[in-house]
Structure formats: structure tokens, C-alpha cells
Amino acid sequence: MGKKLFTLCLSLIMGYSFHLNAQTVNRVEIEAKKVADDYRVIPIGKEGLIMFYESEEGAKGHNKIWVFSKYDTDFKEVWTKEFPIERGMDFISSDLNKDKLYLFLGRNANQGASGFRDNSGNFEIVTLEIKSGTIKNTSGTIPFKADLSQNFSVIKNHAFLSGKTLPTMSDACLQGCLTCTFTPWIFQYTIFKFKPVIIDFDISTGTSKMVPNTEYKGNSFIMESEKSFDGSGMDFIIKNKPSSQEQTRFFLKRYSEKADELKKTTIKGDIKNELVTSRVMNLNDKEQILVGTYKRATPPKRYFNPANNKAMAIGTDAEGLFFSKIDGDQQKYIKYYTFKDFKQFYILVTNYGNKQKTQKQIEKVKKKMEDENFVLNYKLLVHDIIVKNDQYIMIAEAYYPEFHTESVYVSDSKGGHYENRQVFDGFRYTHALVAGFNKNGEKLWDNSFEIQDILTMNLKERVRVLPGDDETVLVYALGGSVRSKVIRGSDVVDGKTSTKLDTGKEKDKVKSTGNSDIEYWYDNYFVSYGYQKIENKEAKTRAEKKRRVYFFNKIAYQ
């Protein structure tokens, strides 16, 4: 595609489109009483999209009414259905499986960086037939405390849930008491160890079974799950830390639809490098690609992160990316790339840390980063791999937890004193790294995309990607705008642009936008959505003068 063809436009409800300088844009608006995560949009390809929310009306007994609507690709409403869901259930994840959409709901859900933490063990799986709108639900129970990540997939009426076990209240108390004696630090001993959890839940019968994974020493958990190439089985990546003296190990296991183990592969780093995170992609029934992050097995003297210009504590932060290939049950190779190997990313993160610095401070930072004892260190969200023109495109988003200090007055026997406490503000996104690899794991090119002004408690992928024949579009939503960049390998075709999403009504003034995001839809289309408070002093009715809405727009790159 040529540079001039990559023009961002907002599509009208009936399929027409405007260029960036269009003033009026039609879209779908739904009255919202509050700005929260009650409304959801799930793209379902060329079938359109599903929008659903928990209604404030029609509650009966222990149930609340949820409203489900299907829209076609022109935003024409196809059907709307109401369905009772038990009170307290929250949406966690979804899986599109041919002509059905499955929703995973959990009671008292607490979604943070690790996913869904269940406090009661109750969950529901809602099955929605896309064509007819027929809705069914099946309830299940987990008999122990578990932290279930958003690894939710359905194969032939079998739902797979995965994550790790959580300590009971008594274990947590005992561990706290033991910590006070310094025993864990001296002998590296803990009462409770995390264990991997895989649950096979039969949606048709409402019965579940635990998939055995008891062979691991130390702490282990399910990092990711992925359907097999033909969709008949499930692959799970298990992360295992046997002890503080041993390196972290990864295992790739495949199960059939009935949770029978089919194969197991050990994913090995080497004596110098320790794997931190990993994602898997099935190329065919035998070959798989793994990508992820790693760090040195023997830590350098100091980690360095230019985002805050200070030494970082040793933890889950990564020093680079790895690329590995599996053939059958054997690992063929693994290749490592430090963040300094990604030139565009390296330049961008360095400049990010230097924005507020003097020239003298900048020179000091550069000198530190050239020192081999300092390692560029980042937390990354690694996306699924994209295959295009015999290339494997990797996308990863860099972020860090942000805090501020508060002074709190604490009463004591002497009257009281002030203490400084660290308060977590959220996750700050900084940049996206994009790189292309060949089938041998050799890096062909790399690029970067600066992410600005995103601070959120909900850690998830924000950057969406549309790969063309020669060029790639990178896009993310921020407030009432869409920010994008077009690259061709290491070259920038169109620099970063910001496009405001107009309401399509004259004299409208958007006062605020919340919880906005963007998802890939189909072909060259995306859907952007969120909440807005809007004022229009010249509107005819009182309701139109001030309105709070949930909206979604269709966006096309051509």
C-alpha cells in the first residue's frame, strides 16, 4: 500500500467514510448513567459486534438483567435480548468459537495485573448463539481459592480455565508469622507455594475436573494458553521456579479437548539467561513459535531504566526478548536480543527519559547506558505473534508501575507523628516495540511507537496492529482521539498523528472521555469505544443539552 492510501477515516453507519478533516461523524450512542466498565463491545468479525451491559432495571431476586445486542458491520441493530445473571457476577473474558460467543463471568471478581482473582469459587459461562441470539448459561464452582488469569478458551463445549492456586487465610497468617522470624530469608522456606491450575469445565453438564499438574517443585503457574492449530486441543505454558538457587523453567504442554495430555516440551534458556515471560503461536500441528522476555541469570551490578533514571530492584523486569522454535516436542533453537539491539526502541526510551533533563544530565544518562554493568530494564506486555509475508511480527508494550508519596499522620503513645507512604497510582505505558523476524529467528527490522498519557489500574494490551503488504499501522485510543503511526519495517511512512473522534453533532462539546479503547474488527476496520460527557447548549431538549453516553465508532484504514 502506498503512503497516500493509508488515510484514517471514520465510517458512517451505512458504510460511507470521511477523511481526517471531516467535521460530522455518525456513530452509536447509548445513554449511560455512570462511567464504568458496565458496557462491553466484542467484535465478531464480519458478523458484526456484540454489545452487552448489566441493566439497572428489571432485577428479580438473586438475579440482575443483562442486555445483549448484536449489530452488523454497518451498525444496524440485528437483535436485542435480555437475560438474567446472578447478582455480583463480573465479566472476565470471552472466546469466539465459530457461530457462538462464550463469556466467562466470575463472582466478586478483582481484575488487576494478573487477571481474575476469585474469592468465592463461583463462576458462570454464558453461551450466546450469534445468528439467533439464543442465550444459555451454566454455573460452576471452584472448590479452592485461585487466581485465574484471562486464559479462557472453549473447545467443543469444554471450557478451559487456568491460573494458579492462592493461599488460604490460615496459610497466609502462618507465612506472615514465619516472615517475622526471618526464617524465609535464611533458609528460603515458605509454607505456601503456588501451584498451576487447569480446569476442564463441561458446559453441557456443568461438571468440571482438575487437570493434574503436581510434578513441579517450588512455585508454578499457568502463564498462557492457546488453542492448537486445528482447534482440537489446548497448549499451556507453565512457569516453574523450583527454588531461589535454581533458574526459572518453562514447560509447554498440549492437551486434547478432554484434557488428556498429548505432549510436553521443556523450554530451556541457557546458563547465562533466564526466561521471564512467554507467548506461544502454532504454525501448524507440529511447529510452534515462542516469544517472550528474559533477564541475565547472574544479575549485573545495577539495572537501569531511563524512564525514571534510577537503579531498579531485581524482579520480573526484563532485559530483552527471546525468539524460539518448537518442532514436535523438541526445542530447535532460542535466540536472545537485548533492548539495545532494537535501535528504534532504544533511541525512543532514551529520549523519553531525557525529556526533562539538562544537557549535563543527558550525557550522564548516555554514559551509564553505554556501561556494560548497566542493563536497560523494562516491563513488557508481549502480544500474540502476527504472521505476514513469511515474517513473524512481534509487538510488546513497555510500562512501569507509578507511585506517589503521601504523608500520613499516625497516632502513637507519644501523641503521634507523620509517616511517608508510597501510594500506587497505576501502570504508566511508555512505548511499543515492533520487530520482524524470519523463520530462523533472525531479526530483520525493528521500530517503535511512543505511548503517551496512559495511566491505568487495568493492565492490558493497548496498541492494535494492522499489517499491510508492505506497511503496518500502529494505533491506540486515548480519550476522545485515536493516535496512529504507519511504518515500513524500520522506516516511518507516516509519523505519529492524533485524530479526534467527533460526535457528529454540531455544537457538541465533549467535556470528558473515560475508559476509551480500540479493537481490531475485520479486514481494515477497527472499532473504538468508551464513555463521554457531552454538552450542547443549543440542543432542543434538556436530555440533549447534557448527556452521558457509551459510544462506539467504526474506523477504517485504507
Steps between C-alpha positions, in 0.01 A plus 500: 500500500623850421538775751199693370275197533556475874241762594309481825127544453191458710235282341136600504233264624405415139858429396614836357818663624658839556861611493675632807376854448130398506295695752197273535516130589206268566538248776308297757424663836332333797392691808723409793422592859864472606849468359601146587582164343134397481480526119702266282559470127638178349579498126395177326652555156277544197201391708517840671539555872332411829428772756380408850454657842348443841167683517393711798142390439308174517693341786321202653607321818859379471523591132569815305401557140777520242426642154670353192483662154645401165593761238605427144806660341292805401397547865144393428344329804420136414352382831487586869442246775471516879633226721512453882847468654569435869579814697866581557626340181759699304616451144852353486574372153347369176567249224357503148455146371346479152133598537503540879637760740590377848524739796682414822347673806636486855352594836672772702757532228808708560677565173848636532835440339473124533143455382198369692534426870203300619398528865203266511563233235178572307496572128265491202556434132249666270454346154363738239400379154598780265240446227186453710596675821411192707667525842577229753710495814671233706623548857810349653698504824871486576544325837810699598639851471659566164636784293366432153668702228307598189594168339153387399432283195221269388546188286196291407300599807799464733615822668859518624582734789854540630717691746642416842388404850477761775588453868223449752456752781677269748796447263531874445499567876758228569720631221477851646606376842784298349625803308537693825755239615710554185487123436393542133800725435751269668375158384296606194198324647134585448189326627298562189609447143299594193386207289375504141126466450332365185126437516306317230137610531232316301249769403230251402497320839637767735765261632869575531822313560847604601779427256790350702817712517668387820850419375644848549714600798495849642263760352318450171211649308337504157639795306302465176265272309442469127287277280686254280531569128194294403303613806469148643725543803653747744860607559607634841823672599593416859755715681689323778749634754630191689695704757678831547829332400363348177408666174141549393381233258221499245298201383270482200221245539232398253167345601213357300147639521438250781811617688717198416870593489636464145854637528738694724798714398757658729582856393862560590694818533871466560745543785525876437136590439179432693156518334244734656183490285390314188228484234436212257372487142418185304626504141358155425435176688871450572677837495464775757660837558567635847585860575547671831734685732813398687758630745855404593528197726773685688375854550725790400614747763203725438195510282424827330168636377519838324130561566578593860881511485573282800619152586219245491432222747561151370162347415293411197642781289657384176826581324400388154291272279548140392376314195475120499362225275349163597473207260293214636609472862854632442632855534695574181663828602473809721644842418539802727484871426574766759298821491810670364470276191171671414642831382174692452369391839831576666507853358139566598527380860823695544335819374199429722721503806682813385204729437524688828877485541777749443770431243740404778248250639439359151870436447513328839207275405659407165827416669320273746314321225821432308652337807474120474424485873173682437219317324201668341214360700125503426173328571333386178160375390575267209221457242409201288727460197375619161603303190532710183693432179716227658586735785413469867406839643540546874337783694573581865387793714731648763357622830590558863306533826468862609481616863477822695592571861243609756563623853261333747453590866529193727396509866732339753579506875692827459208674333565420138733561207497522121603209278571502128322227307522389139163504322452307177356722224484243221698367207668759278540397135802644319573333165417210271777297341431345157741262329504256209676162503559231240435128547849456649431751775728767346390858554428670167387841620366686800299812570328672791183690586484748786200459731406818681274587792370151585495435875261222598428244771403248232810353339418377148610533140428849367670517160319339208671398178388482137770340283482581129697351211788741550395729783365462850259727688541540877209659686371559852211695651544779751203694628294621208774451240685228310877517468670317217828444321581330168831314460675302230745280684748732671378801299223736605249563219267726696609641834280492805163670444209568733146502363208624704187285493224751439149436633346584162273769647555871461564705814580188701774555754661190649568576866673173583575156357561190712592134459561544128665225298527364148483144362578343166174399329534351150684570171633856542246605765528575870233587756565770760283538811471669838296737718448872451337793677372739235345846509301668224350831612309542175330160512119498502438268794640499851626145457706606197646807668690282747543133434719216622541227239676181412611525137669293232639602161605304197847598378655407167858513374514508121 
